[in-house]
């Protein structure tokens, strides 16, 4: 696949799933207050944004297969940075939480933004070197 | 690994984007190979060699790799 085609396919898939994610988060936040906490409908409703997260991950997976080997190499390096940031945070802060009961717990939800923020930042820095 | 891809491309009068189009890779990828930041895989190296009608070892020099 040509690089431009791959980029176009990736950005349109990412935009669609991101908008779906944002919309579903707002929608679920609005509707969830009306449901009983921990009820089956409440749990099923809160799973909806996760579907869009899976679609985002699928579009990243497809993009990795579509792009040329150099871009794939750069993306995987950035993903490794994202993974290490996530492991450092979860391992480091996780131990602090284990040893100190009084400290606030970091919600597991933050694994996703920590990974993607690091991945995005490192991709941007590495991309700038190639321009 | 060093290479003379930039010189060969210059001789043909191609831009990085034009070379990238012929190899089905991005302009940034051509730049990464030319500057030695990325060593291409064997299939891509063969593709480059075929495009310039040369042998791989005439384009890429791995003598400094050891």
N, CA and C atoms of all chains as a GROMACS GRO file, in nm:
protein
  591
    1UNK      N    1   0.084  -0.120   0.000
    1UNK     CA    2   0.000   0.000   0.000
    1UNK      C    3   0.088   0.126   0.000
    2UNK      N    4   0.048   0.227  -0.078
    2UNK     CA    5   0.123   0.353  -0.085
    2UNK      C    6   0.114   0.424   0.051
    3UNK      N    7   0.223   0.493   0.090
    3UNK     CA    8   0.223   0.561   0.221
    3UNK      C    9   0.105   0.657   0.240
    4UNK      N   10   0.071   0.731   0.134
    4UNK     CA   11  -0.039   0.829   0.147
    4UNK      C   12  -0.172   0.759   0.173
    5UNK      N   13  -0.192   0.646   0.105
    5UNK     CA   14  -0.315   0.568   0.123
    5UNK      C   15  -0.323   0.516   0.267
    6UNK      N   16  -0.209   0.465   0.315
    6UNK     CA   17  -0.204   0.410   0.451
    6UNK      C   18  -0.235   0.519   0.554
    7UNK      N   19  -0.175   0.637   0.533
    7UNK     CA   20  -0.199   0.748   0.626
    7UNK      C   21  -0.345   0.790   0.626
    8UNK      N   22  -0.401   0.798   0.504
    8UNK     CA   23  -0.540   0.841   0.491
    8UNK      C   24  -0.634   0.742   0.561
    9UNK      N   25  -0.608   0.615   0.539
    9UNK     CA   26  -0.690   0.509   0.599
    9UNK      C   27  -0.680   0.513   0.752
   10UNK      N   28  -0.557   0.534   0.799
   10UNK     CA   29  -0.534   0.537   0.943
   10UNK      C   30  -0.603   0.658   1.007
   11UNK      N   31  -0.582   0.776   0.947
   11UNK     CA   32  -0.637   0.896   1.009
   11UNK      C   33  -0.790   0.896   1.006
   12UNK      N   34  -0.850   0.846   0.899
   12UNK     CA   35  -0.996   0.843   0.896
   12UNK      C   36  -1.051   0.742   0.998
   13UNK      N   37  -0.983   0.627   1.012
   13UNK     CA   38  -1.028   0.528   1.111
   13UNK      C   39  -1.009   0.580   1.252
   14UNK      N   40  -0.896   0.647   1.275
   14UNK     CA   41  -0.865   0.700   1.407
   14UNK      C   42  -0.962   0.814   1.444
   15UNK      N   43  -0.989   0.899   1.345
   15UNK     CA   44  -1.081   1.011   1.370
   15UNK      C   45  -1.220   0.959   1.405
   16UNK      N   46  -1.266   0.861   1.326
   16UNK     CA   47  -1.399   0.804   1.350
   16UNK      C   48  -1.409   0.739   1.488
   17UNK      N   49  -1.309   0.658   1.523
   17UNK     CA   50  -1.316   0.589   1.653
   17UNK      C   51  -1.295   0.687   1.768
   18UNK      N   52  -1.213   0.792   1.748
   18UNK     CA   53  -1.193   0.892   1.855
   18UNK      C   54  -1.322   0.969   1.880
   19UNK      N   55  -1.388   1.009   1.771
   19UNK     CA   56  -1.515   1.082   1.786
   19UNK      C   57  -1.620   0.993   1.853
   20UNK      N   58  -1.621   0.865   1.812
   20UNK     CA   59  -1.713   0.769   1.873
   20UNK      C   60  -1.684   0.753   2.021
   21UNK      N   61  -1.557   0.749   2.055
   21UNK     CA   62  -1.515   0.735   2.195
   21UNK      C   63  -1.561   0.855   2.277
   22UNK      N   64  -1.532   0.976   2.224
   22UNK     CA   65  -1.571   1.098   2.296
   22UNK      C   66  -1.723   1.104   2.315
   23UNK      N   67  -1.793   1.078   2.206
   23UNK     CA   68  -1.939   1.081   2.211
   23UNK      C   69  -1.994   0.980   2.311
   24UNK      N   70  -1.937   0.859   2.309
   24UNK     CA   71  -1.988   0.755   2.399
   24UNK      C   72  -1.953   0.785   2.545
   25UNK      N   73  -1.835   0.848   2.568
   25UNK     CA   74  -1.799   0.883   2.707
   25UNK      C   75  -1.897   0.986   2.762
   26UNK      N   76  -1.927   1.088   2.680
   26UNK     CA   77  -2.023   1.190   2.724
   26UNK      C   78  -2.162   1.129   2.742
   27UNK      N   79  -2.201   1.046   2.645
   27UNK     CA   80  -2.334   0.984   2.652
   27UNK      C   81  -2.348   0.893   2.773
   28UNK      N   82  -2.246   0.810   2.794
   28UNK     CA   83  -2.250   0.716   2.908
   28UNK      C   84  -2.246   0.793   3.040
   29UNK      N   85  -2.164   0.900   3.047
   29UNK     CA   86  -2.158   0.980   3.170
   29UNK      C   87  -2.295   1.037   3.203
   30UNK      N   88  -2.364   1.083   3.100
   30UNK     CA   89  -2.498   1.143   3.119
   30UNK      C   90  -2.599   1.037   3.165
   31UNK      N   91  -2.598   0.921   3.096
   31UNK     CA   92  -2.698   0.817   3.124
   31UNK      C   93  -2.667   0.737   3.251
   32UNK      N   94  -2.538   0.725   3.281
   32UNK     CA   95  -2.499   0.638   3.393
   32UNK      C   96  -2.551   0.689   3.526
   33UNK      N   97  -2.563   0.822   3.539
   33UNK     CA   98  -2.614   0.879   3.665
   33UNK      C   99  -2.758   0.836   3.692
   34UNK      N  100  -2.828   0.801   3.585
   34UNK     CA  101  -2.968   0.763   3.599
   34UNK      C  102  -2.984   0.614   3.634
   35UNK      N  103  -2.874   0.538   3.627
   35UNK     CA  104  -2.880   0.394   3.654
   35UNK      C  105  -2.820   0.362   3.792
   36UNK      N  106  -2.858   0.245   3.843
   36UNK     CA  107  -2.805   0.201   3.973
   36UNK      C  108  -2.659   0.159   3.956
   37UNK      N  109  -2.574   0.211   4.044
   37UNK     CA  110  -2.431   0.180   4.037
   37UNK      C  111  -2.406   0.029   4.053
   38UNK      N  112  -2.333  -0.031   3.961
   38UNK     CA  113  -2.302  -0.174   3.968
   38UNK      C  114  -2.409  -0.263   3.908
   39UNK      N  115  -2.517  -0.204   3.858
   39UNK     CA  116  -2.623  -0.286   3.797
   39UNK      C  117  -2.576  -0.337   3.660
   40UNK      N  118  -2.640  -0.444   3.613
   40UNK     CA  119  -2.602  -0.503   3.483
   40UNK      C  120  -2.615  -0.399   3.370
   41UNK      N  121  -2.728  -0.326   3.361
   41UNK     CA  122  -2.735  -0.225   3.254
   41UNK      C  123  -2.626  -0.118   3.268
   42UNK      N  124  -2.594  -0.081   3.392
   42UNK     CA  125  -2.489   0.019   3.415
   42UNK      C  126  -2.353  -0.031   3.368
   43UNK      N  127  -2.324  -0.158   3.398
   43UNK     CA  128  -2.195  -0.216   3.356
   43UNK      C  129  -2.189  -0.227   3.203
   44UNK      N  130  -2.300  -0.275   3.144
   44UNK     CA  131  -2.303  -0.289   2.997
   44UNK      C  132  -2.287  -0.153   2.929
   45UNK      N  133  -2.351  -0.052   2.987
   45UNK     CA  134  -2.342   0.083   2.931
   45UNK      C  135  -2.198   0.136   2.937
   46UNK      N  136  -2.133   0.110   3.049
   46UNK     CA  137  -1.995   0.163   3.064
   46UNK      C  138  -1.894   0.086   2.978
   47UNK      N  139  -1.938  -0.026   2.920
   47UNK     CA  140  -1.849  -0.100   2.830
   47UNK      C  141  -1.844  -0.037   2.690
   48UNK      N  142  -1.944   0.046   2.659
   48UNK     CA  143  -1.954   0.102   2.522
   48UNK      C  144  -1.828   0.180   2.479
   49UNK      N  145  -1.776   0.275   2.563
   49UNK     CA  146  -1.655   0.347   2.519
   49UNK      C  147  -1.537   0.252   2.492
   50UNK      N  148  -1.535   0.140   2.563
   50UNK     CA  149  -1.428   0.041   2.543
   50UNK      C  150  -1.429  -0.017   2.403
   51UNK      N  151  -1.548  -0.025   2.342
   51UNK     CA  152  -1.558  -0.075   2.205
   51UNK      C  153  -1.480   0.018   2.111
   52UNK      N  154  -1.496   0.150   2.136
   52UNK     CA  155  -1.425   0.247   2.050
   52UNK      C  156  -1.275   0.244   2.076
   53UNK      N  157  -1.237   0.215   2.200
   53UNK     CA  158  -1.093   0.200   2.231
   53UNK      C  159  -1.037   0.081   2.152
   54UNK      N  160  -1.114  -0.028   2.148
   54UNK     CA  161  -1.070  -0.146   2.070
   54UNK      C  162  -1.059  -0.112   1.922
   55UNK      N  163  -1.153  -0.029   1.872
   55UNK     CA  164  -1.146   0.012   1.731
   55UNK      C  165  -1.021   0.097   1.705
   56UNK      N  166  -0.987   0.185   1.802
   56UNK     CA  167  -0.863   0.265   1.789
   56UNK      C  168  -0.742   0.173   1.781
   57UNK      N  169  -0.739   0.073   1.871
   57UNK     CA  170  -0.625  -0.019   1.873
   57UNK      C  171  -0.618  -0.100   1.744
   58UNK      N  172  -0.734  -0.137   1.690
   58UNK     CA  173  -0.737  -0.212   1.563
   58UNK      C  174  -0.683  -0.126   1.448
   59UNK      N  175  -0.717   0.005   1.452
   59UNK     CA  176  -0.669   0.092   1.344
   59UNK      C  177  -0.517   0.110   1.354
   60UNK      N  178  -0.464   0.113   1.477
   60UNK     CA  179  -0.318   0.120   1.494
   60UNK      C  180  -0.254  -0.008   1.441
   61UNK      N  181  -0.316  -0.122   1.473
   61UNK     CA  182  -0.265  -0.253   1.427
   61UNK      C  183  -0.263  -0.259   1.274
   62UNK      N  184  -0.371  -0.215   1.213
   62UNK     CA  185  -0.381  -0.216   1.066
   62UNK      C  186  -0.277  -0.122   1.004
   63UNK      N  187  -0.259  -0.005   1.070
   63UNK     CA  188  -0.162   0.093   1.020
   63UNK      C  189  -0.021   0.034   1.023
   64UNK      N  190   0.009  -0.038   1.130
   64UNK     CA  191   0.141  -0.100   1.142
   64UNK      C  192   0.167  -0.198   1.027
   65UNK      N  193   0.060  -0.263   0.981
   65UNK     CA  194   0.076  -0.359   0.871
   65UNK      C  195   0.081  -0.288   0.736
   66UNK      N  196   0.016  -0.168   0.728
   66UNK     CA  197   0.007  -0.096   0.601
   66UNK      C  198   0.133  -0.017   0.566
   67UNK      N  199   0.199   0.038   0.668
   67UNK     CA  200   0.311   0.130   0.641
   67UNK      C  201   0.436   0.054   0.599
   68UNK      N  202   0.533   0.130   0.547
   68UNK     CA  203   0.658   0.067   0.507
   68UNK      C  204   0.743   0.033   0.630
   69UNK      N  205   0.847  -0.045   0.607
   69UNK     CA  206   0.925  -0.100   0.719
   69UNK      C  207   0.994   0.007   0.804
   70UNK      N  208   1.032   0.120   0.742
   70UNK     CA  209   1.102   0.225   0.818
   70UNK      C  210   1.006   0.290   0.917
   71UNK      N  211   0.887   0.324   0.868
   71UNK     CA  212   0.786   0.386   0.955
   71UNK      C  213   0.745   0.287   1.065
   72UNK      N  214   0.730   0.158   1.026
   72UNK     CA  215   0.694   0.055   1.123
   72UNK      C  216   0.799   0.046   1.234
   73UNK      N  217   0.924   0.054   1.193
   73UNK     CA  218   1.035   0.049   1.289
   73UNK      C  219   1.025   0.167   1.388
   74UNK      N  220   0.998   0.286   1.333
   74UNK     CA  221   0.987   0.407   1.418
   74UNK      C  222   0.869   0.394   1.513
   75UNK      N  223   0.756   0.346   1.461
   75UNK     CA  224   0.635   0.334   1.543
   75UNK      C  225   0.655   0.232   1.656
   76UNK      N  226   0.721   0.122   1.623
   76UNK     CA  227   0.742   0.019   1.725
   76UNK      C  228   0.835   0.070   1.835
   77UNK      N  229   0.934   0.149   1.795
   77UNK     CA  230   1.024   0.208   1.896
   77UNK      C  231   0.945   0.301   1.988
   78UNK      N  232   0.855   0.380   1.927
   78UNK     CA  233   0.773   0.472   2.007
   78UNK      C  234   0.679   0.394   2.098
   79UNK      N  235   0.627   0.281   2.047
   79UNK     CA  236   0.539   0.197   2.129
   79UNK      C  237   0.615   0.135   2.246
   80UNK      N  238   0.741   0.099   2.221
   80UNK     CA  239   0.823   0.045   2.329
   80UNK      C  240   0.841   0.152   2.438
   81UNK      N  241   0.860   0.278   2.395
   81UNK     CA  242   0.874   0.387   2.492
   81UNK      C  243   0.745   0.400   2.573
   82UNK      N  244   0.631   0.390   2.503
   82UNK     CA  245   0.501   0.398   2.570
   82UNK      C  246   0.482   0.284   2.669
   83UNK      N  247   0.523   0.165   2.627
   83UNK     CA  248   0.511   0.048   2.714
   83UNK      C  249   0.600   0.062   2.838
   84UNK      N  250   0.723   0.111   2.818
   84UNK     CA  251   0.815   0.126   2.930
   84UNK      C  252   0.765   0.233   3.027
   85UNK      N  253   0.709   0.341   2.972
   85UNK     CA  254   0.654   0.447   3.059
   85UNK      C  255   0.541   0.390   3.144
   86UNK      N  256   0.458   0.309   3.080
   86UNK     CA  257   0.346   0.247   3.150
   86UNK      C  258   0.394   0.149   3.257
   87UNK      N  259   0.494   0.068   3.223
   87UNK     CA  260   0.548  -0.028   3.319
   87UNK      C  261   0.617   0.043   3.435
   88UNK      N  262   0.688   0.152   3.404
   88UNK     CA  263   0.757   0.227   3.509
   88UNK      C  264   0.655   0.287   3.605
   89UNK      N  265   0.548   0.343   3.546
   89UNK     CA  266   0.445   0.405   3.630
   89UNK      C  267   0.371   0.300   3.713
   90UNK      N  268   0.326   0.193   3.645
   90UNK     CA  269   0.247   0.093   3.718
   90UNK      C  270   0.332   0.017   3.820
   91UNK      N  271   0.457  -0.013   3.782
   91UNK     CA  272   0.546  -0.082   3.876
   91UNK      C  273   0.589   0.008   3.989
   92UNK      N  274   0.630   0.131   3.954
   92UNK     CA  275   0.678   0.225   4.056
   92UNK      C  276   0.569   0.268   4.150
   93UNK      N  277   0.464   0.326   4.092
   93UNK     CA  278   0.354   0.374   4.175
   93UNK      C  279   0.279   0.256   4.240
   94UNK      N  280   0.275   0.145   4.171
   94UNK     CA  281   0.208   0.026   4.225
   94UNK      C  282   0.269  -0.017   4.357
   95UNK      N  283   0.401  -0.013   4.364
   95UNK     CA  284   0.469  -0.051   4.489
   95UNK      C  285   0.442   0.051   4.598
   96UNK      N  286   0.442   0.179   4.560
   96UNK     CA  287   0.413   0.285   4.658
   96UNK      C  288   0.273   0.263   4.716
   97UNK      N  289   0.179   0.228   4.628
   97UNK     CA  290   0.042   0.200   4.674
   97UNK      C  291   0.036   0.078   4.766
   98UNK      N  292   0.114  -0.025   4.730
   98UNK     CA  293   0.114  -0.148   4.810
   98UNK      C  294   0.167  -0.123   4.952
   99UNK      N  295   0.269  -0.038   4.963
   99UNK     CA  296   0.332  -0.015   5.093
   99UNK      C  297   0.261   0.093   5.175
  100UNK      N  298   0.176   0.172   5.109
  100UNK     CA  299   0.110   0.283   5.179
  100UNK      C  300  -0.040   0.279   5.155
  101UNK      N  301  -0.114   0.227   5.249
  101UNK     CA  302  -0.259   0.213   5.234
  101UNK      C  303  -0.332   0.346   5.227
  102UNK      N  304  -0.272   0.449   5.287
  102UNK     CA  305  -0.343   0.577   5.295
  102UNK      C  306  -0.339   0.656   5.163
  103UNK      N  307  -0.250   0.617   5.072
  103UNK     CA  308  -0.236   0.695   4.948
  103UNK      C  309  -0.350   0.666   4.850
  104UNK      N  310  -0.382   0.766   4.764
  104UNK     CA  311  -0.489   0.742   4.666
  104UNK      C  312  -0.448   0.638   4.563
  105UNK      N  313  -0.546   0.561   4.516
  105UNK     CA  314  -0.519   0.456   4.415
  105UNK      C  315  -0.528   0.517   4.274
  106UNK      N  316  -0.432   0.484   4.192
  106UNK     CA  317  -0.435   0.532   4.053
  106UNK      C  318  -0.528   0.442   3.973
  107UNK      N  319  -0.637   0.498   3.917
  107UNK     CA  320  -0.729   0.413   3.840
  107UNK      C  321  -0.660   0.348   3.719
  108UNK      N  322  -0.693   0.224   3.694
  108UNK     CA  323  -0.631   0.148   3.584
  108UNK      C  324  -0.664   0.211   3.448
  109UNK      N  325  -0.768   0.293   3.446
  109UNK     CA  326  -0.807   0.364   3.324
  109UNK      C  327  -0.689   0.443   3.266
  110UNK      N  328  -0.601   0.497   3.354
  110UNK     CA  329  -0.494   0.584   3.308
  110UNK      C  330  -0.385   0.511   3.230
  111UNK      N  331  -0.390   0.378   3.228
  111UNK     CA  332  -0.292   0.303   3.149
  111UNK      C  333  -0.301   0.343   3.001
  112UNK      N  334  -0.422   0.357   2.952
  112UNK     CA  335  -0.446   0.390   2.811
  112UNK      C  336  -0.388   0.528   2.774
  113UNK      N  337  -0.428   0.637   2.844
  113UNK     CA  338  -0.370   0.767   2.808
  113UNK      C  339  -0.219   0.777   2.831
  114UNK      N  340  -0.167   0.711   2.934
  114UNK     CA  341  -0.021   0.716   2.959
  114UNK      C  342   0.053   0.653   2.842
  115UNK      N  343   0.004   0.536   2.798
  115UNK     CA  344   0.068   0.469   2.685
  115UNK      C  345   0.060   0.555   2.559
  116UNK      N  346  -0.061   0.602   2.527
  116UNK     CA  347  -0.080   0.675   2.401
  116UNK      C  348  -0.014   0.812   2.401
  117UNK      N  349  -0.010   0.879   2.518
  117UNK     CA  350   0.058   1.009   2.524
  117UNK      C  351   0.208   0.992   2.499
  118UNK      N  352   0.267   0.892   2.563
  118UNK     CA  353   0.411   0.867   2.544
  118UNK      C  354   0.438   0.825   2.399
  119UNK      N  355   0.355   0.735   2.350
  119UNK     CA  356   0.369   0.686   2.212
  119UNK      C  357   0.360   0.803   2.113
  120UNK      N  358   0.261   0.889   2.132
  120UNK     CA  359   0.242   1.004   2.043
  120UNK      C  360   0.357   1.102   2.051
  121UNK      N  361   0.402   1.130   2.173
  121UNK     CA  362   0.512   1.224   2.193
  121UNK      C  363   0.641   1.173   2.130
  122UNK      N  364   0.673   1.049   2.155
  122UNK     CA  365   0.797   0.991   2.100
  122UNK      C  366   0.788   0.982   1.947
  123UNK      N  367   0.670   0.948   1.895
  123UNK     CA  368   0.652   0.943   1.748
  123UNK      C  369   0.678   1.081   1.688
  124UNK      N  370   0.624   1.186   1.752
  124UNK     CA  371   0.640   1.322   1.701
  124UNK      C  372   0.788   1.363   1.703
  125UNK      N  373   0.858   1.331   1.812
  125UNK     CA  374   1.000   1.368   1.823
  125UNK      C  375   1.082   1.294   1.716
  126UNK      N  376   1.055   1.164   1.704
  126UNK     CA  377   1.131   1.083   1.607
  126UNK      C  378   1.098   1.124   1.463
  127UNK      N  379   0.972   1.159   1.439
  127UNK     CA  380   0.929   1.199   1.304
  127UNK      C  381   1.001   1.328   1.264
  128UNK      N  382   1.018   1.420   1.362
  128UNK     CA  383   1.081   1.549   1.334
  128UNK      C  384   1.224   1.529   1.284
  129UNK      N  385   1.290   1.423   1.331
  129UNK     CA  386   1.427   1.397   1.287
  129UNK      C  387   1.431   1.352   1.141
  130UNK      N  388   1.319   1.298   1.093
  130UNK     CA  389   1.315   1.244   0.956
  130UNK      C  390   1.276   1.349   0.853
  131UNK      N  391   1.220   1.462   0.898
  131UNK     CA  392   1.168   1.561   0.801
  131UNK      C  393   1.283   1.636   0.734
  132UNK      N  394   2.547   0.118   0.873
  132UNK     CA  395   2.588   0.083   0.738
  132UNK      C  396   2.579   0.208   0.648
  133UNK      N  397   2.685   0.230   0.573
  133UNK     CA  398   2.686   0.348   0.484
  133UNK      C  399   2.628   0.311   0.347
  134UNK      N  400   2.581   0.412   0.277
  134UNK     CA  401   2.529   0.387   0.141
  134UNK      C  402   2.546   0.511   0.054
  135UNK      N  403   2.537   0.490  -0.075
  135UNK     CA  404   2.550   0.605  -0.168
  135UNK      C  405   2.418   0.632  -0.240
  136UNK      N  406   2.310   0.606  -0.167
  136UNK     CA  407   2.177   0.623  -0.225
  136UNK      C  408   2.150   0.769  -0.265
  137UNK      N  409   2.198   0.861  -0.184
  137UNK     CA  410   2.174   1.004  -0.212
  137UNK      C  411   2.243   1.044  -0.344
  138UNK      N  412   2.365   0.995  -0.362
  138UNK     CA  413   2.440   1.026  -0.485
  138UNK      C  414   2.369   0.966  -0.606
  139UNK      N  415   2.329   0.840  -0.592
  139UNK     CA  416   2.261   0.771  -0.704
  139UNK      C  417   2.130   0.840  -0.739
  140UNK      N  418   2.059   0.880  -0.636
  140UNK     CA  419   1.931   0.950  -0.658
  140UNK      C  420   1.957   1.083  -0.728
  141UNK      N  421   2.063   1.153  -0.684
  141UNK     CA  422   2.099   1.282  -0.746
  141UNK      C  423   2.132   1.267  -0.892
  142UNK      N  424   2.204   1.158  -0.924
  142UNK     CA  425   2.241   1.133  -1.065
  142UNK      C  426   2.119   1.114  -1.154
  143UNK      N  427   2.017   1.055  -1.095
  143UNK     CA  428   1.892   1.033  -1.171
  143UNK      C  429   1.804   1.158  -1.172
  144UNK      N  430   1.838   1.253  -1.087
  144UNK     CA  431   1.758   1.377  -1.078
  144UNK      C  432   1.624   1.356  -1.008
  145UNK      N  433   1.620   1.257  -0.921
  145UNK     CA  434   1.495   1.229  -0.849
  145UNK      C  435   1.495   1.297  -0.713
  146UNK      N  436   1.379   1.338  -0.671
  146UNK     CA  437   1.364   1.389  -0.535
  146UNK      C  438   1.346   1.268  -0.442
  147UNK      N  439   1.354   1.293  -0.311
  147UNK     CA  440   1.331   1.183  -0.215
  147UNK      C  441   1.190   1.128  -0.231
  148UNK      N  442   1.094   1.220  -0.257
  148UNK     CA  443   0.954   1.177  -0.273
  148UNK      C  444   0.938   1.090  -0.397
  149UNK      N  445   1.008   1.129  -0.506
  149UNK     CA  446   0.998   1.051  -0.631
  149UNK      C  447   1.056   0.911  -0.613
  150UNK      N  448   1.169   0.905  -0.542
  150UNK     CA  449   1.229   0.773  -0.516
  150UNK      C  450   1.138   0.690  -0.425
  151UNK      N  451   1.082   0.757  -0.324
  151UNK     CA  452   0.990   0.689  -0.233
  151UNK      C  453   0.869   0.632  -0.306
  152UNK      N  454   0.817   0.708  -0.403
  152UNK     CA  455   0.702   0.661  -0.483
  152UNK      C  456   0.736   0.533  -0.559
  153UNK      N  457   0.856   0.529  -0.612
  153UNK     CA  458   0.896   0.411  -0.691
  153UNK      C  459   0.923   0.289  -0.603
  154UNK      N  460   0.959   0.317  -0.477
  154UNK     CA  461   0.987   0.205  -0.386
  154UNK      C  462   0.869   0.173  -0.295
  155UNK      N  463   0.761   0.250  -0.309
  155UNK     CA  464   0.643   0.234  -0.221
  155UNK      C  465   0.676   0.260  -0.074
  156UNK      N  466   0.764   0.356  -0.052
  156UNK     CA  467   0.794   0.397   0.086
  156UNK      C  468   0.780   0.549   0.095
  157UNK      N  469   0.773   0.602   0.215
  157UNK     CA  470   0.752   0.746   0.230
  157UNK      C  471   0.882   0.824   0.208
  158UNK      N  472   0.868   0.954   0.185
  158UNK     CA  473   0.986   1.039   0.167
  158UNK      C  474   1.073   1.036   0.293
  159UNK      N  475   1.007   1.034   0.409
  159UNK     CA  476   1.080   1.031   0.535
  159UNK      C  477   1.162   0.901   0.547
  160UNK      N  478   1.106   0.794   0.492
  160UNK     CA  479   1.177   0.666   0.497
  160UNK      C  480   1.302   0.669   0.408
  161UNK      N  481   1.288   0.733   0.290
  161UNK     CA  482   1.405   0.748   0.202
  161UNK      C  483   1.513   0.827   0.275
  162UNK      N  484   1.470   0.934   0.342
  162UNK     CA  485   1.563   1.018   0.418
  162UNK      C  486   1.634   0.938   0.527
  163UNK      N  487   1.558   0.855   0.597
  163UNK     CA  488   1.616   0.774   0.706
  163UNK      C  489   1.721   0.677   0.652
  164UNK      N  490   1.695   0.620   0.533
  164UNK     CA  491   1.791   0.526   0.474
  164UNK      C  492   1.915   0.602   0.425
  165UNK      N  493   1.891   0.714   0.357
  165UNK     CA  494   2.003   0.792   0.303
  165UNK      C  495   2.098   0.839   0.412
  166UNK      N  496   2.042   0.881   0.523
  166UNK     CA  497   2.126   0.935   0.632
  166UNK      C  498   2.183   0.825   0.721
  167UNK      N  499   2.150   0.700   0.690
  167UNK     CA  500   2.207   0.588   0.766
  167UNK      C  501   2.140   0.563   0.900
  168UNK      N  502   2.027   0.627   0.923
  168UNK     CA  503   1.957   0.604   1.051
  168UNK      C  504   1.880   0.473   1.049
  169UNK      N  505   1.856   0.421   0.930
  169UNK     CA  506   1.785   0.294   0.918
  169UNK      C  507   1.850   0.210   0.809
  170UNK      N  508   1.880   0.087   0.842
  170UNK     CA  509   1.934  -0.007   0.742
  170UNK      C  510   1.818  -0.089   0.686
  171UNK      N  511   1.799  -0.082   0.553
  171UNK     CA  512   1.682  -0.151   0.495
  171UNK      C  513   1.691  -0.303   0.507
  172UNK      N  514   1.574  -0.366   0.503
  172UNK     CA  515   1.570  -0.513   0.504
  172UNK      C  516   1.624  -0.563   0.370
  173UNK      N  517   1.648  -0.692   0.364
  173UNK     CA  518   1.700  -0.751   0.240
  173UNK      C  519   1.604  -0.730   0.122
  174UNK      N  520   1.471  -0.754   0.140
  174UNK     CA  521   1.380  -0.730   0.025
  174UNK      C  522   1.384  -0.585  -0.024
  175UNK      N  523   1.391  -0.490   0.069
  175UNK     CA  524   1.393  -0.349   0.027
  175UNK      C  525   1.527  -0.315  -0.038
  176UNK      N  526   1.635  -0.372   0.016
  176UNK     CA  527   1.767  -0.348  -0.044
  176UNK      C  528   1.770  -0.402  -0.188
  177UNK      N  529   1.709  -0.519  -0.208
  177UNK     CA  530   1.702  -0.576  -0.345
  177UNK      C  531   1.619  -0.485  -0.436
  178UNK      N  532   1.511  -0.433  -0.382
  178UNK     CA  533   1.423  -0.345  -0.460
  178UNK      C  534   1.498  -0.219  -0.504
  179UNK      N  535   1.576  -0.164  -0.410
  179UNK     CA  536   1.655  -0.044  -0.441
  179UNK      C  537   1.760  -0.078  -0.547
  180UNK      N  538   1.827  -0.191  -0.527
  180UNK     CA  539   1.932  -0.232  -0.623
  180UNK      C  540   1.874  -0.252  -0.763
  181UNK      N  541   1.757  -0.317  -0.769
  181UNK     CA  542   1.694  -0.341  -0.900
  181UNK      C  543   1.656  -0.210  -0.967
  182UNK      N  544   1.609  -0.114  -0.887
  182UNK     CA  545   1.567   0.016  -0.942
  182UNK      C  546   1.685   0.088  -1.007
  183UNK      N  547   1.801   0.077  -0.944
  183UNK     CA  548   1.920   0.145  -0.999
  183UNK      C  549   2.002   0.052  -1.090
  184UNK      N  550   1.951  -0.070  -1.108
  184UNK     CA  551   2.018  -0.169  -1.191
  184UNK      C  552   2.164  -0.192  -1.144
  185UNK      N  553   2.176  -0.210  -1.015
  185UNK     CA  554   2.309  -0.232  -0.955
  185UNK      C  555   2.301  -0.348  -0.857
  186UNK      N  556   2.419  -0.388  -0.806
  186UNK     CA  557   2.423  -0.491  -0.701
  186UNK      C  558   2.405  -0.422  -0.565
  187UNK      N  559   2.352  -0.497  -0.470
  187UNK     CA  560   2.332  -0.441  -0.336
  187UNK      C  561   2.462  -0.386  -0.278
  188UNK      N  562   2.570  -0.463  -0.295
  188UNK     CA  563   2.697  -0.421  -0.235
  188UNK      C  564   2.758  -0.298  -0.303
  189UNK      N  565   2.705  -0.263  -0.422
  189UNK     CA  566   2.752  -0.140  -0.487
  189UNK      C  567   2.680  -0.017  -0.430
  190UNK      N  568   2.571  -0.042  -0.360
  190UNK     CA  569   2.495   0.070  -0.302
  190UNK      C  570   2.522   0.079  -0.151
  191UNK      N  571   2.521  -0.037  -0.086
  191UNK     CA  572   2.538  -0.040   0.060
  191UNK      C  573   2.675  -0.096   0.096
  192UNK      N  574   2.738  -0.031   0.191
  192UNK     CA  575   2.871  -0.071   0.234
  192UNK      C  576   2.868  -0.109   0.382
  193UNK      N  577   2.888  -0.238   0.408
  193UNK     CA  578   2.882  -0.284   0.546
  193UNK      C  579   3.021  -0.306   0.606
  194UNK      N  580   3.124  -0.250   0.541
  194UNK     CA  581   3.262  -0.275   0.590
  194UNK      C  582   3.285  -0.217   0.730
  195UNK      N  583   3.212  -0.114   0.764
  195UNK     CA  584   3.229  -0.053   0.897
  195UNK      C  585   3.136  -0.112   1.001
  196UNK      N  586   3.061  -0.217   0.964
  196UNK     CA  587   2.960  -0.273   1.055
  196UNK      C  588   3.020  -0.358   1.166
  197UNK      N  589   3.140  -0.414   1.146
  197UNK     CA  590   3.200  -0.503   1.247
  197UNK      C  591   3.261  -0.429   1.365
   0.00000   0.00000   0.00000
